[in-house]
Amino acid sequence: MVSVVYGPVPSWRLGRSLGIDPTMLPKACTFDCVYCQLGRTVRRISSPKELDPVVEVDELIKELKSKIEKIGLDPIDFITFSGTGEPTLNPNLGEMISAIKTMVPSKPVAVLTNSSLLHLIEVRGALSKADLVCLKLDAADQLTFEAINRPVSNVPGIEEIIESIREFKKSYKGVLALQIMLIDSTKPSFRVNFRGEALDYLIDSIASIQPDQIQLNTPTRPVTEKHIKPVDPAILSVVEERIIEVAPRSEIMRVDKREISIKLMRKEKRSMDELRDEVLALLKRRPCRIIDISTALGVEPADIETILESMIRSGLLKDVKSKRGVYYVYIG
Protein backbone atom coordinates (compact mmCIF):
# COMPACT_ATOMS: atom_id res chain seq x y z
CA MET A 1 0.00 0.00 0.00
CA VAL A 2 1.47 3.36 -1.06
CA SER A 3 1.50 5.99 1.67
CA VAL A 4 -0.83 8.99 1.51
CA VAL A 5 2.09 11.15 2.71
CA TYR A 6 5.26 11.37 0.62
CA GLY A 7 8.45 13.42 0.42
CA PRO A 8 9.42 16.09 1.30
CA VAL A 9 10.23 16.86 -2.32
CA PRO A 10 12.06 19.92 -3.68
CA SER A 11 9.56 22.23 -5.40
CA TRP A 12 10.38 25.28 -7.50
CA ARG A 13 7.21 26.92 -6.19
CA LEU A 14 7.02 25.78 -2.57
CA GLY A 15 10.54 24.95 -1.44
CA ARG A 16 10.62 21.71 0.56
CA SER A 17 7.12 20.32 0.13
CA LEU A 18 5.69 17.43 2.13
CA GLY A 19 3.14 15.89 -0.20
CA ILE A 20 -0.37 14.69 0.62
CA ASP A 21 -2.08 12.50 -1.98
CA PRO A 22 -5.84 12.54 -1.20
CA THR A 23 -6.92 10.56 -4.29
CA MET A 24 -4.22 7.87 -4.64
CA LEU A 25 -3.54 5.64 -7.63
CA PRO A 26 -4.79 4.98 -10.21
CA LYS A 27 -4.92 8.61 -11.33
CA ALA A 28 -8.32 10.22 -10.71
CA CYS A 29 -8.97 13.61 -12.31
CA THR A 30 -11.50 15.87 -13.96
CA PHE A 31 -8.94 16.66 -16.68
CA ASP A 32 -6.70 14.61 -18.96
CA CYS A 33 -4.10 17.29 -19.72
CA VAL A 34 -1.84 16.77 -22.71
CA TYR A 35 1.23 17.70 -20.66
CA CYS A 36 0.50 15.75 -17.47
CA GLN A 37 3.60 14.09 -16.03
CA LEU A 38 1.45 11.23 -14.66
CA GLY A 39 0.19 10.04 -18.04
CA ARG A 40 -3.43 9.52 -19.10
CA THR A 41 -6.25 9.84 -16.59
CA VAL A 42 -7.45 6.36 -15.61
CA ARG A 43 -10.40 7.39 -13.42
CA ARG A 44 -12.16 10.16 -15.37
CA ILE A 45 -14.63 11.60 -12.86
CA SER A 46 -16.32 14.97 -12.41
CA SER A 47 -17.61 14.98 -8.83
CA PRO A 48 -16.38 14.19 -5.30
CA LYS A 49 -19.35 11.83 -5.08
CA GLU A 50 -17.68 9.59 -7.67
CA LEU A 51 -14.35 9.09 -5.91
CA ASP A 52 -13.89 5.55 -4.64
CA PRO A 53 -12.12 4.60 -2.46
CA VAL A 54 -11.83 7.77 -0.36
CA VAL A 55 -8.80 8.52 1.81
CA GLU A 56 -10.12 9.18 5.32
CA VAL A 57 -8.95 11.90 7.71
CA ASP A 58 -7.81 9.44 10.41
CA GLU A 59 -5.69 7.56 7.86
CA LEU A 60 -3.98 10.76 6.76
CA ILE A 61 -3.29 12.02 10.28
CA LYS A 62 -1.86 8.68 11.36
CA GLU A 63 0.59 8.68 8.46
CA LEU A 64 1.45 12.35 8.88
CA LYS A 65 2.23 11.85 12.56
CA SER A 66 4.49 8.92 11.72
CA LYS A 67 6.30 10.89 9.02
CA ILE A 68 6.92 13.91 11.26
CA GLU A 69 8.19 11.66 14.06
CA LYS A 70 10.78 10.35 11.59
CA ILE A 71 11.95 13.56 9.93
CA GLY A 72 10.87 16.37 12.26
CA LEU A 73 9.45 19.70 11.08
CA ASP A 74 12.67 21.41 10.01
CA PRO A 75 12.83 19.85 6.50
CA ILE A 76 9.27 21.05 5.68
CA ASP A 77 8.38 24.43 4.14
CA PHE A 78 4.85 23.53 3.02
CA ILE A 79 2.43 20.66 3.51
CA THR A 80 0.93 20.31 0.05
CA PHE A 81 -2.16 18.54 -1.28
CA SER A 82 -1.24 17.29 -4.74
CA GLY A 83 -0.24 13.74 -5.71
CA THR A 84 -1.84 11.50 -8.32
CA GLY A 85 -5.06 13.32 -9.14
CA GLU A 86 -7.32 16.29 -8.44
CA PRO A 87 -7.29 16.92 -4.65
CA THR A 88 -10.74 18.55 -4.54
CA LEU A 89 -12.30 15.25 -5.60
CA ASN A 90 -11.80 14.03 -2.03
CA PRO A 91 -14.91 15.04 -0.04
CA ASN A 92 -12.83 15.05 3.17
CA LEU A 93 -10.44 17.76 1.92
CA GLY A 94 -11.69 20.48 4.28
CA GLU A 95 -11.54 18.22 7.34
CA MET A 96 -8.05 17.09 6.32
CA ILE A 97 -6.77 20.66 6.08
CA SER A 98 -8.30 21.56 9.45
CA ALA A 99 -6.80 18.46 11.10
CA ILE A 100 -3.34 19.22 9.70
CA LYS A 101 -3.45 22.84 10.83
CA THR A 102 -4.43 21.69 14.32
CA MET A 103 -1.67 19.09 14.40
CA VAL A 104 1.06 21.20 12.74
CA PRO A 105 0.08 24.86 13.23
CA SER A 106 3.58 26.12 12.42
CA LYS A 107 3.56 24.93 8.79
CA PRO A 108 1.47 26.44 5.98
CA VAL A 109 -0.86 24.23 3.96
CA ALA A 110 -1.09 24.51 0.17
CA VAL A 111 -3.50 22.93 -2.30
CA LEU A 112 -2.69 22.49 -6.00
CA THR A 113 -5.98 22.23 -7.88
CA ASN A 114 -7.07 22.40 -11.51
CA SER A 115 -9.94 24.79 -10.57
CA SER A 116 -12.61 22.61 -12.20
CA LEU A 117 -14.72 22.09 -9.06
CA LEU A 118 -14.65 25.63 -7.68
CA HIS A 119 -18.31 26.05 -8.61
CA LEU A 120 -19.15 23.70 -5.71
CA ILE A 121 -19.81 25.45 -2.39
CA GLU A 122 -18.24 22.62 -0.41
CA VAL A 123 -15.04 22.79 -2.47
CA ARG A 124 -14.72 26.55 -1.99
CA GLY A 125 -15.28 26.01 1.74
CA ALA A 126 -12.55 23.38 1.91
CA LEU A 127 -10.04 25.48 -0.03
CA SER A 128 -10.74 28.52 2.14
CA LYS A 129 -9.01 26.70 5.02
CA ALA A 130 -5.65 26.50 3.17
CA ASP A 131 -2.92 29.14 3.43
CA LEU A 132 -2.08 28.97 -0.29
CA VAL A 133 -4.33 27.81 -3.11
CA CYS A 134 -2.74 27.28 -6.54
CA LEU A 135 -5.45 27.37 -9.21
CA LYS A 136 -4.70 26.03 -12.67
CA LEU A 137 -5.57 28.32 -15.58
CA ASP A 138 -3.93 27.21 -18.81
CA ALA A 139 -6.58 28.65 -21.10
CA ALA A 140 -9.39 31.18 -20.99
CA ASP A 141 -11.30 30.22 -24.14
CA GLN A 142 -13.17 26.97 -24.63
CA LEU A 143 -11.30 25.77 -27.73
CA THR A 144 -7.88 26.05 -26.09
CA PHE A 145 -9.21 24.71 -22.79
CA GLU A 146 -10.52 21.57 -24.48
CA ALA A 147 -7.36 21.11 -26.53
CA ILE A 148 -4.92 21.40 -23.61
CA ASN A 149 -6.82 20.27 -20.52
CA ARG A 150 -9.23 17.79 -22.15
CA PRO A 151 -11.93 18.06 -19.45
CA VAL A 152 -14.10 15.05 -18.73
CA SER A 153 -17.84 15.20 -19.32
CA ASN A 154 -19.95 17.31 -16.91
CA VAL A 155 -17.07 19.64 -16.03
CA PRO A 156 -18.09 23.32 -16.28
CA GLY A 157 -16.95 25.35 -19.26
CA ILE A 158 -13.93 27.59 -18.90
CA GLU A 159 -16.00 30.78 -18.54
CA GLU A 160 -17.80 29.32 -15.52
CA ILE A 161 -14.48 28.14 -14.06
CA ILE A 162 -12.99 31.63 -14.40
CA GLU A 163 -16.06 33.18 -12.81
CA SER A 164 -15.73 30.71 -9.94
CA ILE A 165 -12.10 31.78 -9.47
CA ARG A 166 -13.14 35.42 -9.31
CA GLU A 167 -15.87 34.65 -6.78
CA PHE A 168 -13.51 32.56 -4.63
CA LYS A 169 -10.93 35.36 -4.54
CA LYS A 170 -13.47 37.84 -3.14
CA SER A 171 -13.68 36.00 0.18
CA TYR A 172 -10.43 34.03 0.34
CA LYS A 173 -8.04 35.24 3.06
CA GLY A 174 -4.92 33.33 2.00
CA VAL A 175 -2.58 33.61 -1.00
CA LEU A 176 -4.29 32.90 -4.31
CA ALA A 177 -1.94 31.81 -7.09
CA LEU A 178 -2.67 31.05 -10.72
CA GLN A 179 -0.56 28.21 -12.10
CA ILE A 180 -0.22 28.59 -15.87
CA MET A 181 1.42 25.95 -18.05
CA LEU A 182 2.54 27.44 -21.36
CA ILE A 183 3.04 24.79 -24.02
CA ASP A 184 4.24 24.47 -27.58
CA SER A 185 3.64 21.61 -30.00
CA THR A 186 5.31 19.97 -32.97
CA LYS A 187 1.84 19.75 -34.55
CA PRO A 188 1.13 22.96 -36.49
CA SER A 189 -2.62 22.51 -36.08
CA PHE A 190 -2.55 22.16 -32.29
CA ARG A 191 -4.03 25.14 -30.43
CA VAL A 192 -1.21 26.39 -28.18
CA ASN A 193 -1.71 29.00 -25.46
CA PHE A 194 1.38 31.25 -25.67
CA ARG A 195 0.37 33.39 -28.65
CA GLY A 196 -2.52 34.79 -30.65
CA GLU A 197 -6.08 35.03 -29.40
CA ALA A 198 -5.56 32.17 -26.94
CA LEU A 199 -2.98 34.27 -25.10
CA ASP A 200 -5.16 37.39 -25.41
CA TYR A 201 -8.03 35.60 -23.66
CA LEU A 202 -5.66 34.36 -20.95
CA ILE A 203 -4.24 37.84 -20.30
CA ASP A 204 -7.74 39.32 -20.09
CA SER A 205 -8.72 36.71 -17.50
CA ILE A 206 -5.63 37.37 -15.41
CA ALA A 207 -6.54 41.06 -15.46
CA SER A 208 -10.05 40.28 -14.21
CA ILE A 209 -8.83 37.95 -11.43
CA GLN A 210 -5.85 39.96 -10.12
CA PRO A 211 -4.22 37.00 -8.32
CA ASP A 212 -1.70 37.45 -5.54
CA GLN A 213 0.78 35.27 -7.38
CA ILE A 214 1.24 33.88 -10.90
CA GLN A 215 3.31 30.75 -11.48
CA LEU A 216 4.54 30.63 -15.08
CA ASN A 217 5.45 27.09 -15.98
CA THR A 218 6.35 25.12 -19.08
CA PRO A 219 6.89 21.33 -19.32
CA THR A 220 10.24 20.24 -17.92
CA ARG A 221 9.32 16.62 -17.18
CA PRO A 222 8.08 13.87 -19.52
CA VAL A 223 4.59 14.62 -20.87
CA THR A 224 1.55 12.53 -21.80
CA GLU A 225 1.42 13.50 -25.48
CA LYS A 226 4.73 13.30 -27.32
CA HIS A 227 4.02 16.30 -29.56
CA ILE A 228 3.95 18.65 -26.56
CA LYS A 229 7.13 20.62 -25.90
CA PRO A 230 8.21 23.53 -23.67
CA VAL A 231 8.23 27.12 -24.83
CA ASP A 232 11.46 29.10 -25.01
CA PRO A 233 12.51 31.36 -22.13
CA ALA A 234 12.13 34.34 -24.50
CA ILE A 235 8.44 33.50 -24.85
CA LEU A 236 8.06 33.28 -21.08
CA SER A 237 9.57 36.76 -20.89
CA VAL A 238 7.09 38.14 -23.43
CA VAL A 239 4.16 36.62 -21.53
CA GLU A 240 5.56 37.89 -18.24
CA GLU A 241 5.72 41.44 -19.59
CA ARG A 242 2.10 41.27 -20.73
CA ILE A 243 1.05 40.01 -17.31
CA ILE A 244 2.91 42.80 -15.55
CA GLU A 245 0.96 45.33 -17.63
CA VAL A 246 -2.44 44.02 -16.50
CA ALA A 247 -1.58 42.71 -13.00
CA PRO A 248 1.29 44.87 -11.70
CA ARG A 249 0.75 43.86 -8.07
CA SER A 250 0.90 40.12 -8.71
CA GLU A 251 4.10 38.28 -7.78
CA ILE A 252 5.36 36.38 -10.82
CA MET A 253 7.31 33.15 -10.42
CA ARG A 254 8.95 31.50 -13.44
CA VAL A 255 10.06 27.89 -13.56
CA ASP A 256 13.20 28.83 -15.51
CA LYS A 257 14.28 31.39 -12.90
CA ARG A 258 13.72 29.43 -9.70
CA GLU A 259 16.64 27.67 -8.07
CA ILE A 260 15.83 24.51 -6.14
CA SER A 261 18.16 23.87 -3.23
CA ILE A 262 20.04 20.60 -3.49
CA LYS A 263 20.55 20.47 0.25
CA LEU A 264 19.64 17.01 1.47
CA MET A 265 16.21 16.97 3.04
CA ARG A 266 17.10 14.50 5.76
CA LYS A 267 19.58 11.84 6.78
CA GLU A 268 18.35 8.74 8.52
CA LYS A 269 19.21 5.09 8.57
CA ARG A 270 16.79 2.74 6.85
CA SER A 271 16.99 -0.57 5.07
CA MET A 272 17.26 -0.89 1.31
CA ASP A 273 13.72 -2.27 1.23
CA GLU A 274 12.44 0.82 3.04
CA LEU A 275 14.39 3.08 0.73
CA ARG A 276 13.09 1.24 -2.32
CA ASP A 277 9.52 1.75 -1.12
CA GLU A 278 10.14 5.47 -0.60
CA VAL A 279 11.65 5.87 -4.07
CA LEU A 280 8.69 4.08 -5.62
CA ALA A 281 6.19 6.16 -3.63
CA LEU A 282 7.83 9.33 -4.94
CA LEU A 283 7.99 8.20 -8.57
CA LYS A 284 4.33 7.19 -8.53
CA ARG A 285 3.54 10.87 -7.90
CA ARG A 286 6.03 12.51 -10.27
CA PRO A 287 8.84 11.62 -12.67
CA CYS A 288 12.19 12.51 -11.09
CA ARG A 289 15.88 12.70 -11.88
CA ILE A 290 18.42 10.97 -9.66
CA ILE A 291 19.36 14.32 -8.07
CA ASP A 292 15.68 15.01 -7.29
CA ILE A 293 15.29 11.70 -5.47
CA SER A 294 18.63 12.05 -3.70
CA THR A 295 17.67 15.53 -2.50
CA ALA A 296 14.22 14.47 -1.35
CA LEU A 297 15.29 11.36 0.53
CA GLY A 298 18.70 12.41 1.82
CA VAL A 299 20.51 9.52 0.13
CA GLU A 300 23.66 9.48 -1.96
CA PRO A 301 22.98 9.49 -5.74
CA ALA A 302 24.94 6.26 -6.24
CA ASP A 303 22.57 4.38 -3.92
CA ILE A 304 19.54 5.83 -5.72
CA GLU A 305 20.98 4.83 -9.09
CA THR A 306 21.36 1.23 -7.92
CA ILE A 307 17.71 1.09 -6.86
CA LEU A 308 16.51 2.68 -10.10
CA GLU A 309 18.46 0.24 -12.26
CA SER A 310 16.86 -2.63 -10.37
CA MET A 311 13.38 -1.18 -10.88
CA ILE A 312 14.00 -0.73 -14.61
CA ARG A 313 15.07 -4.36 -14.92
CA SER A 314 11.91 -5.47 -13.11
CA GLY A 315 9.70 -3.41 -15.44
CA LEU A 316 8.47 -0.84 -12.88
CA LEU A 317 10.19 2.18 -14.45
CA LYS A 318 11.48 3.57 -17.70
CA ASP A 319 14.03 6.32 -18.21
CA VAL A 320 13.18 9.28 -20.43
CA LYS A 321 15.68 11.88 -21.63
CA SER A 322 14.76 15.57 -21.52
CA LYS A 323 16.52 18.92 -21.67
CA ARG A 324 16.97 18.86 -17.89
CA GLY A 325 18.42 15.35 -17.80
CA VAL A 326 17.16 11.78 -17.49
CA TYR A 327 13.81 11.33 -15.73
CA TYR A 328 12.64 8.06 -14.24
CA VAL A 329 8.96 7.38 -14.91
CA TYR A 330 6.75 4.88 -13.14
CA ILE A 331 4.96 2.52 -15.53
CA GLY A 332 3.77 -0.15 -13.10
C-alpha positions as CSV (number, residue, x, y, z in Angstrom):
1,M,0.0,0.0,0.0
2,V,1.5,3.4,-1.1
3,S,1.5,6.0,1.7
4,V,-0.8,9.0,1.5
5,V,2.1,11.1,2.7
6,Y,5.3,11.4,0.6
7,G,8.5,13.4,0.4
8,P,9.4,16.1,1.3
9,V,10.2,16.9,-2.3
10,P,12.1,19.9,-3.7
11,S,9.6,22.2,-5.4
12,W,10.4,25.3,-7.5
13,R,7.2,26.9,-6.2
14,L,7.0,25.8,-2.6
15,G,10.5,24.9,-1.4
16,R,10.6,21.7,0.6
17,S,7.1,20.3,0.1
18,L,5.7,17.4,2.1
19,G,3.1,15.9,-0.2
20,I,-0.4,14.7,0.6
21,D,-2.1,12.5,-2.0
22,P,-5.8,12.5,-1.2
23,T,-6.9,10.6,-4.3
24,M,-4.2,7.9,-4.6
25,L,-3.5,5.6,-7.6
26,P,-4.8,5.0,-10.2
27,K,-4.9,8.6,-11.3
28,A,-8.3,10.2,-10.7
29,C,-9.0,13.6,-12.3
30,T,-11.5,15.9,-14.0
31,F,-8.9,16.7,-16.7
32,D,-6.7,14.6,-19.0
33,C,-4.1,17.3,-19.7
34,V,-1.8,16.8,-22.7
35,Y,1.2,17.7,-20.7
36,C,0.5,15.7,-17.5
37,Q,3.6,14.1,-16.0
38,L,1.5,11.2,-14.7
39,G,0.2,10.0,-18.0
40,R,-3.4,9.5,-19.1
41,T,-6.3,9.8,-16.6
42,V,-7.5,6.4,-15.6
43,R,-10.4,7.4,-13.4
44,R,-12.2,10.2,-15.4
45,I,-14.6,11.6,-12.9
46,S,-16.3,15.0,-12.4
47,S,-17.6,15.0,-8.8
48,P,-16.4,14.2,-5.3
49,K,-19.4,11.8,-5.1
50,E,-17.7,9.6,-7.7
51,L,-14.3,9.1,-5.9
52,D,-13.9,5.5,-4.6
53,P,-12.1,4.6,-2.5
54,V,-11.8,7.8,-0.4
55,V,-8.8,8.5,1.8
56,E,-10.1,9.2,5.3
57,V,-9.0,11.9,7.7
58,D,-7.8,9.4,10.4
59,E,-5.7,7.6,7.9
60,L,-4.0,10.8,6.8
61,I,-3.3,12.0,10.3
62,K,-1.9,8.7,11.4
63,E,0.6,8.7,8.5
64,L,1.5,12.4,8.9
65,K,2.2,11.9,12.6
66,S,4.5,8.9,11.7
67,K,6.3,10.9,9.0
68,I,6.9,13.9,11.3
69,E,8.2,11.7,14.1
70,K,10.8,10.3,11.6
71,I,12.0,13.6,9.9
72,G,10.9,16.4,12.3
73,L,9.5,19.7,11.1
74,D,12.7,21.4,10.0
75,P,12.8,19.8,6.5
76,I,9.3,21.0,5.7
77,D,8.4,24.4,4.1
78,F,4.9,23.5,3.0
79,I,2.4,20.7,3.5
80,T,0.9,20.3,0.1
81,F,-2.2,18.5,-1.3
82,S,-1.2,17.3,-4.7
83,G,-0.2,13.7,-5.7
84,T,-1.8,11.5,-8.3
85,G,-5.1,13.3,-9.1
86,E,-7.3,16.3,-8.4
87,P,-7.3,16.9,-4.7
88,T,-10.7,18.6,-4.5
89,L,-12.3,15.2,-5.6
90,N,-11.8,14.0,-2.0
91,P,-14.9,15.0,0.0
92,N,-12.8,15.0,3.2
93,L,-10.4,17.8,1.9
94,G,-11.7,20.5,4.3
95,E,-11.5,18.2,7.3
96,M,-8.1,17.1,6.3
97,I,-6.8,20.7,6.1
98,S,-8.3,21.6,9.5
99,A,-6.8,18.5,11.1
100,I,-3.3,19.2,9.7
101,K,-3.5,22.8,10.8
102,T,-4.4,21.7,14.3
103,M,-1.7,19.1,14.4
104,V,1.1,21.2,12.7
105,P,0.1,24.9,13.2
106,S,3.6,26.1,12.4
107,K,3.6,24.9,8.8
108,P,1.5,26.4,6.0
109,V,-0.9,24.2,4.0
110,A,-1.1,24.5,0.2
111,V,-3.5,22.9,-2.3
112,L,-2.7,22.5,-6.0
113,T,-6.0,22.2,-7.9
114,N,-7.1,22.4,-11.5
115,S,-9.9,24.8,-10.6
116,S,-12.6,22.6,-12.2
117,L,-14.7,22.1,-9.1
118,L,-14.6,25.6,-7.7
119,H,-18.3,26.0,-8.6
120,L,-19.2,23.7,-5.7
121,I,-19.8,25.5,-2.4
122,E,-18.2,22.6,-0.4
123,V,-15.0,22.8,-2.5
124,R,-14.7,26.6,-2.0
125,G,-15.3,26.0,1.7
126,A,-12.6,23.4,1.9
127,L,-10.0,25.5,0.0
128,S,-10.7,28.5,2.1
129,K,-9.0,26.7,5.0
130,A,-5.7,26.5,3.2
131,D,-2.9,29.1,3.4
132,L,-2.1,29.0,-0.3
133,V,-4.3,27.8,-3.1
134,C,-2.7,27.3,-6.5
135,L,-5.5,27.4,-9.2
136,K,-4.7,26.0,-12.7
137,L,-5.6,28.3,-15.6
138,D,-3.9,27.2,-18.8
139,A,-6.6,28.6,-21.1
140,A,-9.4,31.2,-21.0
141,D,-11.3,30.2,-24.1
142,Q,-13.2,27.0,-24.6
143,L,-11.3,25.8,-27.7
144,T,-7.9,26.1,-26.1
145,F,-9.2,24.7,-22.8
146,E,-10.5,21.6,-24.5
147,A,-7.4,21.1,-26.5
148,I,-4.9,21.4,-23.6
149,N,-6.8,20.3,-20.5
150,R,-9.2,17.8,-22.2
151,P,-11.9,18.1,-19.4
152,V,-14.1,15.1,-18.7
153,S,-17.8,15.2,-19.3
154,N,-20.0,17.3,-16.9
155,V,-17.1,19.6,-16.0
156,P,-18.1,23.3,-16.3
157,G,-16.9,25.4,-19.3
158,I,-13.9,27.6,-18.9
159,E,-16.0,30.8,-18.5
160,E,-17.8,29.3,-15.5
161,I,-14.5,28.1,-14.1
162,I,-13.0,31.6,-14.4
163,E,-16.1,33.2,-12.8
164,S,-15.7,30.7,-9.9
165,I,-12.1,31.8,-9.5
166,R,-13.1,35.4,-9.3
167,E,-15.9,34.7,-6.8
168,F,-13.5,32.6,-4.6
169,K,-10.9,35.4,-4.5
170,K,-13.5,37.8,-3.1
171,S,-13.7,36.0,0.2
172,Y,-10.4,34.0,0.3
173,K,-8.0,35.2,3.1
174,G,-4.9,33.3,2.0
175,V,-2.6,33.6,-1.0
176,L,-4.3,32.9,-4.3
177,A,-1.9,31.8,-7.1
178,L,-2.7,31.1,-10.7
179,Q,-0.6,28.2,-12.1
180,I,-0.2,28.6,-15.9
181,M,1.4,25.9,-18.0
182,L,2.5,27.4,-21.4
183,I,3.0,24.8,-24.0
184,D,4.2,24.5,-27.6
185,S,3.6,21.6,-30.0
186,T,5.3,20.0,-33.0
187,K,1.8,19.7,-34.6
188,P,1.1,23.0,-36.5
189,S,-2.6,22.5,-36.1
190,F,-2.5,22.2,-32.3
191,R,-4.0,25.1,-30.4
192,V,-1.2,26.4,-28.2
193,N,-1.7,29.0,-25.5
194,F,1.4,31.2,-25.7
195,R,0.4,33.4,-28.7
196,G,-2.5,34.8,-30.7
197,E,-6.1,35.0,-29.4
198,A,-5.6,32.2,-26.9
199,L,-3.0,34.3,-25.1
200,D,-5.2,37.4,-25.4
201,Y,-8.0,35.6,-23.7
202,L,-5.7,34.4,-21.0
203,I,-4.2,37.8,-20.3
204,D,-7.7,39.3,-20.1
205,S,-8.7,36.7,-17.5
206,I,-5.6,37.4,-15.4
207,A,-6.5,41.1,-15.5
208,S,-10.1,40.3,-14.2
209,I,-8.8,38.0,-11.4
210,Q,-5.8,40.0,-10.1
211,P,-4.2,37.0,-8.3
212,D,-1.7,37.4,-5.5
213,Q,0.8,35.3,-7.4
214,I,1.2,33.9,-10.9
215,Q,3.3,30.8,-11.5
216,L,4.5,30.6,-15.1
217,N,5.5,27.1,-16.0
218,T,6.3,25.1,-19.1
219,P,6.9,21.3,-19.3
220,T,10.2,20.2,-17.9
221,R,9.3,16.6,-17.2
222,P,8.1,13.9,-19.5
223,V,4.6,14.6,-20.9
224,T,1.5,12.5,-21.8
225,E,1.4,13.5,-25.5
226,K,4.7,13.3,-27.3
227,H,4.0,16.3,-29.6
228,I,4.0,18.7,-26.6
229,K,7.1,20.6,-25.9
230,P,8.2,23.5,-23.7
231,V,8.2,27.1,-24.8
232,D,11.5,29.1,-25.0
233,P,12.5,31.4,-22.1
234,A,12.1,34.3,-24.5
235,I,8.4,33.5,-24.8
236,L,8.1,33.3,-21.1
237,S,9.6,36.8,-20.9
238,V,7.1,38.1,-23.4
239,V,4.2,36.6,-21.5
240,E,5.6,37.9,-18.2
241,E,5.7,41.4,-19.6
242,R,2.1,41.3,-20.7
243,I,1.0,40.0,-17.3
244,I,2.9,42.8,-15.6
245,E,1.0,45.3,-17.6
246,V,-2.4,44.0,-16.5
247,A,-1.6,42.7,-13.0
248,P,1.3,44.9,-11.7
249,R,0.7,43.9,-8.1
250,S,0.9,40.1,-8.7
251,E,4.1,38.3,-7.8
252,I,5.4,36.4,-10.8
253,M,7.3,33.2,-10.4
254,R,9.0,31.5,-13.4
255,V,10.1,27.9,-13.6
256,D,13.2,28.8,-15.5
257,K,14.3,31.4,-12.9
258,R,13.7,29.4,-9.7
259,E,16.6,27.7,-8.1
260,I,15.8,24.5,-6.1
261,S,18.2,23.9,-3.2
262,I,20.0,20.6,-3.5
263,K,20.6,20.5,0.3
264,L,19.6,17.0,1.5
265,M,16.2,17.0,3.0
266,R,17.1,14.5,5.8
267,K,19.6,11.8,6.8
268,E,18.4,8.7,8.5
269,K,19.2,5.1,8.6
270,R,16.8,2.7,6.9
271,S,17.0,-0.6,5.1
272,M,17.3,-0.9,1.3
273,D,13.7,-2.3,1.2
274,E,12.4,0.8,3.0
275,L,14.4,3.1,0.7
276,R,13.1,1.2,-2.3
277,D,9.5,1.8,-1.1
278,E,10.1,5.5,-0.6
279,V,11.7,5.9,-4.1
280,L,8.7,4.1,-5.6
281,A,6.2,6.2,-3.6
282,L,7.8,9.3,-4.9
283,L,8.0,8.2,-8.6
284,K,4.3,7.2,-8.5
285,R,3.5,10.9,-7.9
286,R,6.0,12.5,-10.3
287,P,8.8,11.6,-12.7
288,C,12.2,12.5,-11.1
289,R,15.9,12.7,-11.9
290,I,18.4,11.0,-9.7
291,I,19.4,14.3,-8.1
292,D,15.7,15.0,-7.3
293,I,15.3,11.7,-5.5
294,S,18.6,12.0,-3.7
295,T,17.7,15.5,-2.5
296,A,14.2,14.5,-1.4
297,L,15.3,11.4,0.5
298,G,18.7,12.4,1.8
299,V,20.5,9.5,0.1
300,E,23.7,9.5,-2.0
301,P,23.0,9.5,-5.7
302,A,24.9,6.3,-6.2
303,D,22.6,4.4,-3.9
304,I,19.5,5.8,-5.7
305,E,21.0,4.8,-9.1
306,T,21.4,1.2,-7.9
307,I,17.7,1.1,-6.9
308,L,16.5,2.7,-10.1
309,E,18.5,0.2,-12.3
310,S,16.9,-2.6,-10.4
311,M,13.4,-1.2,-10.9
312,I,14.0,-0.7,-14.6
313,R,15.1,-4.4,-14.9
314,S,11.9,-5.5,-13.1
315,G,9.7,-3.4,-15.4
316,L,8.5,-0.8,-12.9
317,L,10.2,2.2,-14.5
318,K,11.5,3.6,-17.7
319,D,14.0,6.3,-18.2
320,V,13.2,9.3,-20.4
321,K,15.7,11.9,-21.6
322,S,14.8,15.6,-21.5
323,K,16.5,18.9,-21.7
324,R,17.0,18.9,-17.9
325,G,18.4,15.4,-17.8
326,V,17.2,11.8,-17.5
327,Y,13.8,11.3,-15.7
328,Y,12.6,8.1,-14.2
329,V,9.0,7.4,-14.9
330,Y,6.8,4.9,-13.1
331,I,5.0,2.5,-15.5
332,G,3.8,-0.2,-13.1
